[in-house]
Amino acid sequence: MATKEKSVFFCKSCGNESPKWFGKCPACGEWNTCVEEKEVKSKKQEDRRQNTDVIPLPIKEITNAEEQRIVLPYAEFNRVLGGGLVLGSLVLVGGEPGIGKSTLLLQTALQLNKKVLYISGEESQTQIKMRADRVGIKNENCLILTETDTKEILKHFKDVQPDIVIVDSIQTLSSPYVDATAGTISQIRETAAEMNKIAKSYQVPVFLIGHITKDGSIAGPKILEHIVDTVLQFEGDRHYGFRILRTIKNRFGSASELGIFEMNATGLREVNNPSEFLLSQRDEEVSGIAIAATMEGQRPMLIETQALVSTAAYGTPQRSATGFDTRRMNMLLAVLEKRAGFKLGMKDVFLNIAGGIRSDDPALDLSVVAAVLSSNADIPIDNRTTFAAEVGLSGEIRAVTRIEARIAEADKLGFEKIFISKYNAKGLDTKRFHIEVIPVATVYDLATELFG
């Protein structure tokens, strides 16, 4: 069979293909991301493509079909998928090594009343059995296959006819139609396309577990994330027992949802009330602590913001933030100095979001400002007070979305006061809440209300 061998250069960042080497990617502009691969394509690759009878239709003639979903045993998992696992969907789950990706999907497979084909290219059947025994769940419908060749996987798939397929991991698969080692850009792209074809042709949902690079992005070409229907990021701090399953992309639901799990000796358990670990329990009030009422997708959560302000010991002030954007923290400090008259230029400022969580909700701004002011004045804020508003460059307190859901969550958890923007207070029915709603217009008004 005639074959043609050639060298192809790929961009590791975006997957752009080029016939010659490049220093700067012409597609994404990244430097030093070029890798060379030897690619051999055979005529077999053309022969395996099937002709279809699909014809173009006017959009008004296309009928709407309701998506059929499989309800998974974890409500948190269903949340991030948009209400369940859609038939024929391709779901990519990425995360750091050892964070719990394989454990999450194995526990899900063991609890489903469906036939699941678990394909592992990283662990033996014995290792997977040991993990299943540790989890303590038994399921006769979960079949374990240790195979990396996609052609062999397709044969086993047709013999077993499973309801769900789990691949651990996509970087270990190899296709006979591409002459390259497993884990290369061309192999990842080809094997993902083959898994996508299986999912769409047989209407069977497929989970792909993916590795991530040192900068936190999913390893392989960017086209991998474009092929799949849903991209989930499983993240968390190794020093905490909590894990966050975050939606990055979802064609069948919201792309801003998250689910929270706790890792223990017997595996993962879902956390239905995130505030139970995002709020610390203290016997006495401490300065520099403020509670923010945030939103992650459709879920309201209360997050503890911790700040420490001290005199710079070595002349150059330090700025450090964990779980919060450092550049935004610097902007808020500049607003406090320029608009409210607080001299923070020669002071160290350290900020931490408790629980190891990271949030980019603009409503965190007001709690960050309150925590910094509290630490600077060394005056504690009442631990039954919460904050929900954005801060603008002119020092104004700006409105945020879904303010009623934030207030209701704070009210449910027993908080007595919540500071919001005065623009959110317009038309707001506060009588149905037991919590006192305090509208403020500027950061100066906030400082006056808190500290007099």
C-alpha positions in Angstrom: 0.0 0.0 0.0 1.4 3.4 -1.0 2.2 5.7 1.8 3.5 9.2 2.0 5.8 10.3 4.8 6.3 14.0 5.7 7.3 16.2 8.5 4.6 18.4 10.0 5.1 21.2 12.5 2.4 21.8 15.1 1.8 24.5 17.6 1.4 23.0 21.1 -0.8 25.9 22.2 -3.4 26.0 19.5 -2.7 22.9 17.3 -2.0 25.0 14.2 -0.3 22.9 11.4 2.5 24.2 9.2 4.8 22.6 6.6 7.8 24.4 8.0 9.3 25.4 11.4 8.2 28.6 13.0 9.4 30.6 16.0 6.1 32.5 16.6 2.8 30.7 15.8 1.0 32.6 13.0 -2.3 31.5 14.4 -2.2 32.3 18.1 1.0 34.4 18.4 2.7 32.2 21.0 6.5 31.8 20.9 8.5 28.6 21.1 5.5 26.3 20.8 6.5 24.5 17.6 7.0 20.7 17.6 7.9 18.5 14.7 6.2 15.2 14.0 6.6 12.5 11.4 3.2 11.8 9.9 2.4 8.8 7.7 -1.1 8.6 6.3 -2.3 5.6 4.3 -5.1 5.2 1.8 -6.9 3.2 4.5 -7.7 6.5 6.3 -9.7 7.6 3.2 -11.4 4.3 2.8 -12.9 4.3 6.4 -14.8 7.4 5.8 -18.5 6.6 5.2 -20.7 8.3 2.7 -24.0 9.7 4.2 -27.2 10.8 2.6 -27.4 14.0 4.6 -28.7 16.9 2.5 -29.0 20.6 3.4 -32.4 21.7 4.7 -34.0 25.1 5.3 -33.9 25.9 9.0 -37.7 26.2 9.2 -38.0 22.5 8.1 -35.8 21.2 10.9 -37.7 19.9 13.8 -36.7 20.4 17.4 -35.8 17.2 19.2 -35.5 17.0 23.0 -32.2 15.9 24.3 -32.3 12.5 26.0 -30.2 12.5 29.1 -28.8 9.9 31.5 -29.2 11.0 35.2 -25.9 10.3 37.0 -25.8 9.3 40.6 -24.2 12.6 41.7 -26.3 15.7 41.7 -23.2 17.8 41.5 -22.1 16.0 38.4 -25.5 16.4 36.8 -25.4 20.2 37.6 -22.2 20.8 35.7 -23.4 18.7 32.7 -26.6 20.8 32.5 -29.0 18.3 34.0 -27.5 15.0 33.1 -25.4 13.2 30.5 -26.7 13.7 26.9 -26.8 10.6 24.7 -24.1 10.8 22.0 -22.1 13.5 23.8 -18.3 13.6 24.1 -17.2 14.9 27.5 -13.6 15.8 28.3 -12.5 15.8 32.0 -9.1 17.5 32.6 -7.1 17.9 35.8 -3.8 17.5 37.5 -2.3 14.1 38.1 -3.7 12.5 41.3 -6.5 15.1 41.7 -9.2 12.3 41.5 -10.4 12.3 37.8 -10.2 8.5 37.5 -11.8 8.0 41.0 -14.7 10.3 40.1 -15.5 8.5 36.9 -15.0 5.0 38.3 -17.3 5.8 41.2 -19.9 7.1 38.8 -19.6 4.0 36.6 -19.9 1.7 39.6 -23.1 3.4 40.8 -24.9 3.5 37.5 -27.6 1.0 36.6 -26.1 1.0 33.0 -23.6 -1.1 31.2 -20.3 0.9 31.3 -17.1 0.1 29.4 -14.2 1.6 31.3 -11.1 1.7 29.0 -7.8 2.2 30.7 -4.5 2.8 29.1 -2.7 3.8 32.3 -3.6 1.2 34.9 -4.0 -2.6 34.8 -7.3 -4.3 35.6 -5.9 -5.3 39.0 -5.1 -1.7 39.9 -8.6 -0.6 38.9 -10.1 -3.5 40.9 -8.2 -2.4 44.0 -9.5 1.1 43.7 -13.1 -0.2 43.2 -12.7 -2.3 46.4 -11.4 0.8 48.3 -14.5 2.7 47.2 -16.6 -0.2 48.4 -19.1 -0.2 45.5 -19.8 -3.4 43.4 -21.4 -3.3 40.0 -21.6 -6.2 37.6 -22.4 -3.9 34.7 -19.0 -2.1 34.8 -16.6 -3.8 32.4 -12.8 -3.0 32.5 -10.7 -3.0 29.3 -7.0 -2.3 29.2 -6.4 -1.4 25.5 -4.9 1.6 23.7 -5.5 0.7 20.0 -8.6 2.4 18.8 -9.2 -0.3 16.2 -9.3 -2.9 18.9 -11.4 -0.7 21.1 -14.0 -0.4 18.4 -14.2 -4.2 18.1 -14.8 -4.6 21.8 -17.3 -1.8 21.8 -19.4 -3.5 19.1 -19.2 -6.8 21.0 -20.1 -5.3 24.4 -22.6 -2.6 23.2 -22.2 -0.5 26.4 -24.5 2.4 27.4 -21.5 4.6 28.4 -17.8 4.6 27.5 -15.0 6.0 29.7 -11.5 6.4 28.3 -8.6 6.9 30.7 -6.8 8.7 29.2 -7.0 10.2 25.7 -3.2 10.8 25.7 -2.6 7.0 25.9 -4.7 6.0 22.8 -3.2 5.5 19.4 -4.8 5.1 16.0 -3.4 2.8 13.3 -4.3 5.4 10.7 -1.6 7.8 12.0 2.0 6.7 12.2 3.0 8.6 15.4 3.6 7.7 19.0 0.7 8.0 21.5 0.4 11.4 23.1 1.5 13.4 20.1 -0.6 16.2 18.7 -1.6 14.2 15.6 -2.5 11.1 17.6 -4.6 13.1 20.1 -6.4 14.8 17.3 -7.1 11.6 15.4 -8.1 9.4 18.4 -10.4 12.1 19.7 -12.1 12.3 16.3 -12.6 8.5 16.3 -14.1 8.6 19.8 -16.4 11.4 18.6 -17.5 9.3 15.7 -18.3 6.4 18.0 -20.3 8.7 20.3 -22.3 10.3 17.4 -22.8 7.1 15.3 -24.0 4.9 18.1 -25.6 7.6 20.3 -23.4 6.5 23.3 -21.9 9.1 25.6 -18.2 9.0 25.9 -16.0 10.4 28.7 -12.4 11.3 27.9 -9.9 11.9 30.7 -7.2 14.3 29.7 -3.9 15.4 31.2 -3.0 19.1 31.8 0.2 21.0 31.2 2.2 22.8 33.9 0.3 26.1 33.1 -3.1 24.4 33.8 -4.4 24.0 30.2 -5.4 20.6 28.8 -2.5 18.8 27.1 -2.7 18.4 23.3 -3.9 20.7 20.5 -6.6 23.3 21.2 -8.7 21.5 18.5 -9.3 18.7 21.1 -11.5 21.1 23.1 -13.3 22.1 19.9 -14.1 18.5 19.0 -15.8 17.6 22.3 -19.2 18.8 23.4 -18.3 19.5 27.0 -15.1 20.4 28.8 -14.9 19.9 32.6 -12.0 20.9 34.7 -11.4 18.9 38.0 -9.3 21.1 40.3 -8.4 21.6 43.9 -5.6 22.2 46.3 -3.7 19.1 47.4 -3.6 20.4 50.9 -7.4 20.5 51.1 -9.8 17.6 50.8 -12.2 19.5 48.6 -12.3 19.2 44.8 -14.2 21.5 42.3 -15.6 20.2 39.0 -15.9 23.3 36.9 -17.6 23.6 33.4 -15.3 25.3 30.8 -17.5 24.5 27.8 -20.9 23.0 27.4 -23.0 22.7 24.3 -26.0 21.3 26.3 -26.1 23.7 29.3 -24.5 26.6 31.1 -20.7 27.0 30.9 -20.3 28.6 34.3 -21.5 25.9 36.7 -19.4 24.0 39.3 -19.8 21.0 41.5 -18.0 20.4 44.7 -16.7 17.1 46.1 -14.8 16.0 49.1 -11.9 13.5 48.9 -11.7 11.0 51.8 -10.2 7.6 52.4 -13.1 5.8 50.6 -13.2 8.1 47.6 -15.2 11.2 46.7 -18.4 12.4 48.2 -20.5 15.3 46.9 -20.9 18.5 48.9 -24.5 19.8 48.6 -23.9 22.9 50.7 -20.6 24.6 49.6 -20.8 27.2 52.4 -20.2 24.5 55.0 -16.5 24.6 54.1 -16.1 28.0 52.5 -17.0 29.7 55.8 -14.6 28.9 58.7 -15.9 28.6 62.2 -14.1 30.9 64.7 -14.7 31.4 68.5 -13.8 35.1 68.4 -14.0 37.8 65.8 -10.7 38.7 63.9 -9.9 41.7 61.8 -9.4 41.3 58.1 -12.3 38.8 57.6 -15.2 39.6 55.3 -17.9 37.3 53.8 -18.9 37.6 50.1 -22.1 36.5 48.6 -21.0 35.1 45.2 -22.7 33.3 42.3 -21.2 30.4 40.4 -23.5 29.7 37.5 -26.9 29.4 39.0 -25.6 28.6 42.5 -25.2 31.2 45.2 -22.3 30.6 47.6 -20.9 32.5 50.6 -17.1 32.7 50.5 -14.8 34.0 53.2 -12.3 36.6 52.2 -9.2 37.1 54.4 -6.9 40.1 54.2 -3.7 41.0 56.0 -2.3 44.6 55.9 1.0 45.4 57.6 3.8 47.9 57.3 6.3 47.0 54.6 9.4 45.7 56.5 11.9 46.0 53.6 10.8 49.3 52.0 9.2 47.7 48.9 5.5 46.7 49.7 4.4 43.2 48.7 1.2 42.3 47.0 0.0 38.7 47.0 -3.4 37.1 46.4 -4.5 33.4 46.6 -7.7 32.6 44.8 -8.2 36.1 43.5 -6.8 38.1 40.6 -3.7 40.0 41.9 -4.1 42.7 39.2 -7.7 43.3 40.3 -6.6 43.5 44.0 -4.0 46.2 43.0 -6.8 48.1 41.3 -9.0 48.0 44.4 -6.1 49.2 46.5 -5.5 52.1 44.2 -9.2 53.0 44.4 -9.1 53.0 48.2 -6.0 55.3 48.2 -7.3 57.7 45.5 -11.0 57.8 46.2 -11.3 57.1 49.9 -8.0 58.5 51.3 -6.6 55.3 52.8 -2.7 55.3 52.6 -1.9 51.8 51.6 1.0 52.5 49.2 3.8 51.6 51.6 2.0 48.6 53.2 2.1 44.9 52.5 -1.2 43.5 51.5 -2.0 39.7 51.4 -5.3 38.3 50.3 -6.7 34.8 50.5 -10.0 33.2 49.6 -10.6 30.5 52.2 -11.2 26.9 51.3 -8.8 26.7 48.3 -11.4 28.0 45.9 -10.8 30.5 43.1 -13.6 32.9 42.0 -13.8 35.7 39.4 -17.2 37.0 40.4 -17.2 40.8 40.4 -19.3 40.7 43.6 -16.2 39.7 45.5 -14.9 43.3 45.2 -16.8 44.7 48.1 -15.8 42.0 50.5 -12.1 42.4 49.5 -12.3 46.1 50.2 -14.1 45.5 53.5 -11.5 42.9 54.5 -8.6 45.2 53.6 -10.1 48.2 55.5 -10.8 45.9 58.5 -7.2 44.7 58.6 -5.8 48.1 58.1 -7.8 49.6 61.0 -7.5 46.3 63.0 -11.2 46.4 63.7 -13.1 43.2 63.1 -16.3 43.0 61.0 -19.3 41.3 62.5 -19.3 37.7 61.3 -23.0 37.9 60.6 -22.4 40.5 57.9 -21.9 39.8 54.2 -21.2 41.8 51.0 -22.2 41.6 47.4 -21.2 44.4 45.0 -18.7 45.4 42.4 -16.3 48.4 42.9 -15.6 50.8 40.0 -12.5 52.9 39.3 -14.2 56.1 40.6 -15.0 54.4 43.9 -18.6 53.8 43.1 -20.4 50.6 44.3 -21.8 49.0 41.2 -24.8 46.6 40.9 -24.3 42.8 40.3 -26.6 40.2 38.8 -29.0 37.9 40.7 -28.9 40.0 43.8 -32.1 38.4 45.2 -30.6 34.9 45.1 -27.5 36.2 46.9 -29.6 37.8 49.6 -31.8 34.7 50.0 -28.7 32.5 50.5 -27.3 34.8 53.2 -30.7 34.9 54.8 -31.0 31.1 54.8 -27.6 30.8 56.5 -28.5 33.1 59.3 -26.7 36.3 58.4 -28.1 39.6 59.8 -26.8 42.2 57.4 -25.8 42.4 53.7 -24.2 45.4 52.0 -25.2 45.8 48.3 -25.1 48.6 45.7 -27.8 51.2 46.0 -28.5 50.6 42.3 -29.4 47.0 43.2 -31.8 48.2 45.9 -34.1 49.9 43.4 -37.3 47.9 43.1 -36.0 45.2 45.5 -38.6 43.8 47.9 -36.6 43.5 51.2 -39.7 42.8 53.3 -39.7 39.1 52.4 -36.2 38.7 53.8 -35.3 38.6 57.5 -31.8 39.9 56.8 -31.2 43.7 56.9 -30.2 45.0 53.4 -27.8 48.0 53.5 -27.4 49.9 50.2 -24.1 51.9 49.7 -23.0 54.2 46.9 -19.2 54.6 47.3 -16.3 52.9 49.2 -16.3 55.9 51.5 -19.9 55.2 52.4 -18.9 51.6 53.1 -16.1 52.6 55.4 -18.4 55.0 57.3 -21.1 52.3 57.7 -18.6 49.7 59.0 -16.2 51.8 61.2 -17.9 55.1 61.7 
